[in-house]
Amino acid sequence: MKILITADPYIPVPPKLYGGIERVLDMLINEYVKSGHEVTLIAHPDSIPNPSSRFIPYQSKEESILKNSFLIAKTHFKYKFDVIHSFSRLLYLLPLLPLSVPKIMSYQREPTISQIKKSVLLAKKNSLVFTGCSNYISNQIKPFATSYTVYNGVPIDLFKFNDTVHQDAPLVFLGRIEEIKGTHIAIELALKTNNKLIIAGNIPTEYQAYFDEKVKPFLNEQIQYIGPVNDVQKNILLQNAKAFLMPILWNEPFGIVMAEALACGTPVIGFNRGSVPEVVENAKTGFVCNDVNEMIDAINKVHTLSRLNAREAAVSRFSDKVISTNYLELYKSLKHDLSI
């Protein structure tokens, strides 16, 4: 198939550090190319995708609905794609909605239902469907449009499985340092369970005060902050962790780092919000908890879990091959429906 994939213009594909969905796009492109498909990517101008794919950069790294939607439409009219898969703004698809080409809009964040309703009215019948990166997301769309769940995934071979860690292995928190991610709760958990904690991730400018007040005062030999990490550093960090902490205070749409931890064999301990109960199989690949006390109990018994269960779940549910196959099957079913 001739496949067009569109990203938002803010972060390169693949990203150098932070950029979960951009990693997923890079993974999909690599798998599609490997399977013999012709792939075109429209993304941030600093992107360096698979050399066997076609890359068309946005003119700017900033949001420009008019320019970006025009570029996407112009690219389709030039190459005549079999399917257009948007991981960018729904508005970018506006000029293409009346056309019969299959269009998939994938949501990695809370969907804007009003836009979805309008787009369905404007789209050619059966040509537009939606996916969510979790049931939590796709179930919000289903009352108003055709929607499927396709989980995010990881290049499984990049993450090395470690079946055993030392009893003194640290807990790990990896993500943006901000209140809704629960960095301060991870610190509380480490202190109350007398475990080491390694914190990794970027500090957005607007959350520097949060870091200075809720994180920095607790840093010492037991609790360390190591800053943002690249893929190699992340791999080492996750595979040598006792558990990965996900003490989120918001409804996380997916949380790719959970799949990355599982791929290393590291159990995930998280709050029962957003996609956590979908990604984590409670008492098998981690623990889904309702409060801090349950998290403390989970940390104290995490050694009873099989790290192999975590790895096998990542391979069977969140690997690059599984996720790319799920999307390809959706593309084919869309083309079939439109040809009837």
N, C-alpha and C positions, 0 to 999 in steps of 0.2 A: 504493500500500500504506500501511497504518497501521503505522509503525515505532516501537518503543521502544528507545532507546539509553540504557544506564546507564554512568556513569563512577564512578571512586572518589571519595570525599568530600573528598580532601585539597587539590586544586588546581582553581581555577575553569576553566570552558570558555567562551571561550578563555583561556589563561593570560596574565598580564601579561609575565612573563619566562620562567623555566624551566617546562617542562611539555610534553614532546614529544608524548605520546599525547593530551593535551588539545587540542593543535593539530590532530591528525588527526581527532578527533571534530568539532571545529568545521568542518573542511574537509568531512567527510562530510555533516554536517547541511546545510551550504550547498548542496552538490551535490544532495542528495535533495530539498530544498525546490525548487530550480531545476527538477528533473525532475517536479515535481507530486505528490510523496509527502507524506503527513501525518506529521510527525516529532515525537516527544515525547522530551525529554531529562531524565533524573534525574541531578543532579550537585551539586557544591559550591554552597552558597547564594549566593555572590558571582558566580556565572556569569552571563554576558550573551550567550546564544546568539542565532542568527538570529531576528529578531522574528517571522518567519512560522512559527516552530516553537513548540511548547508546552514550557514549562519548569516542572519540579517540583523544588524544592530539597530536599536532605536536611535533616533537622532539626538536624543537627550537622555540624561540619567534621571530626569525629573518627570513628574506626572504631566501628560499633555493628551487629554482624551481625544481631541480632534486629530492631532498629528499621528498619534499611535494607532487609532482606529483606521485612519486612512492608509497607513503603512501596511497593516494587516490585510485590509481589503485589496490593496494594490498587489500584494504578494500572492494572494489567492488567485486573482484574475490572471496573473502572469504564469503561475505553475499548475493551477487547477488541481487542488488537493482532493484526495479521497475522504479525508476527515480533518477537521480542525479542532484541536484540543487546547482549550484556554485555561491556563493557571493564572491569568491576569484579570483585569477588570471586565466584568460582564458588559459594560458600556462599549468596550473595544470591539465587541462582536456586532454592534448595532447595524452597520451597513450590510452585514452578511446574513442577518436573521431571515429575510424573505427568500433566500436562496435554498435550494434543495440539498446542498452539501451538508453532511452530518456534522453537527457541532456539539461538543461536550464542554460544559463549564464546570470545572472542578473547584470546590470550595475547601479552603484550608483554614477558614475562619468563620465566624458567625455570619450566616447568609442574610442579605437584605431582601426581605420577602417582597416588598413593594416593587423592587426592580425585577425580581423573578416573575411576578405576575404580569408585568408589562411586557417583558421579553417573550413570554409564552404567547401572548396575544399577537405580537408582531412576527413571530417565527413561522416559517412554513411548517405545516403539520408534520409531526414526527421527526423533524430535523434537529430539534434541540432537546438535549437531556442534561441532567445535572448529576454530579457525584459529590459526596461528602467524604472526608478522610476518616470518618467514624460514623456509627449509627447516630451518635449524639448530634452530628451536623446534618446528615442526610434525612433523618426523621423530621427535622424542622421544615425541610423542603417538600416532602412527599404530599402534604395536603394540597399543594398548589402546582406541582409539576412532577414529571417523571424523574425519579431520583434513585441512585444506587449508592451503596457504600463500597468504596475501594480504599483499603487502608494504605497509609504510606509505608514505605519499606526502606531497606538498607542493602547496599552491595555486600551480600553476606560473607563473601570470601575475604573482604577487607578487615573483618572483625574476627580476631583470633580467640578461640574458645579456651578458657582456663577452667579446668574441672576442680581445682583445689586452691584455696587461699589460706593464708596463715590466720590463726584465731585473732591476731592483733591487726589484721588488715583494716584499712580505714573505710568509713562510710564516704560516699561521694555525692556532692551536689554539683550539677552541671547545667547551666542555663543563664539567661539574663539575670543580672543582680537587681531585682526589684521586688517590692513587697508581695505582689500577687503570686510570684513564683515561690515564695516561702523560704527564702534564704535564712531568715532569722529563726524560723521554726526548725530548720535543719541544725542550726547551732544549738538550739534548746535541746533537741533530741540527742545530739552528741554529748552534751554536758550531762544530761540526765541518765544516759546509758554508759557513760565513761568510755566512749569510743573516740578514736581519732576521726577527724572530718577534713576532707579536702574539698574546697570550693573552687570551681572553675567557671569562667564565663565573663562576658563583657559587662561593663557598667555604663548604661546609657547616661548621657549628660544630665538628663532630668532626674535621675535617681542617685546622683552622687551623694546627696544629703542622706538618703536612706542608707547607703553603704557606710558613710561616715558615722552615723548614729547607731545603726542596728547590727553592723557586721564588724567594722574595723576595731571597735573596743574589745572584741572577744578573740582576736587573732593572737595566737601563741604557738607553742610547739604542738599542742593538741589539735588546734583548729587553724588551718592554713588556707590562704587565698593565693592562687597561682595565676590568675588572670585568664584571658582567652586561650584556648588550646586549638592546635591544628589537628588534622585527622590522625596523625601518628601519635601525638601526645594523648589524644582522646582514647585511642585504642588501649594504650598502656594503662591509662588511668582507670578505665572501666573494667578491664579484665583482671585487675588486681584489687578490686573493691570487694568488701564484704557484702555491701548492698548499695543500690542506687536509690536515693531519696527523692520523692516527688511530692513534697508537702504543699501542693498548690492551693491557692485561695481564690481560684477562678476556674471556669470550665474550660480546661485545655482541650482544643479540638482534636489533637492527636498526641503530640509529644514524641517526635522521632527519636529523641535520645533514649526513651524507654526501650524502643526496639533495638537500638544500638547496644544498650546494656545487656538485654536478653541475649543478643548475638554473641556476647562475650561470656555468657553463662552466669551473669550477675543478676540476682533477684532484684525486683523493683518493689519498693514499699511506698505507697502513695495514698493520698486522700481520695475518697469516693466521690470524685467530681469529674465532669466532662467525659473524656474517653478512657480514663484510668481503669474503670471496671471492665472495659472491653479489651484493653491491651494486656492487663495483668489477670492471669488465672489465679484466683485467690487460693492461697495455701498450696499452690503448685509451682508457679513461676514468680511468686512474690506474695505480697499481702495488700489487700484493699481495706483501708482503715477509715473510721469515721471521726476520730479525734486523736489528740496527741497521746493520750494514754494507750490507745490501741496501737499507735505507731511504736511506742516504747516497747510494748509487749512483742510486737512483730520483730523489732530489731533483736530482741533477746532470744528469739527462737528462729532467726533466719538461717542459722547453721543447720537446721533440720531439713532444709529444702535441698533437692537435687539440682545442682547447677546444670546438669545435662538436660533436665526438663526445660530450663530456660532457653538453652541453645536450640533444642529441637523445636520449641514453639516459634522461635525467630525464623528458623529455616522453613517451617511449614506454613507460617502465617504472614511473615513480613519480609521475605527474601526478595531480591530484585527479580528473580525468575517468576515467582508467584504473582507479584504485583503487576509486572509488565504483561504477563499472560492474561490477567483479569481485565486490564484495559484493552488489550488487543481483541479479546472476545466481545467486549462491549462495542468496539468499533465495527466489528464484523456484523453483529446483530443489528446495529443502526443502519448500516448499508443495506442489509437484507430487508429490513422493514420499509425503507424508502424505495426499494426496487419493486415491491409488491404492487 
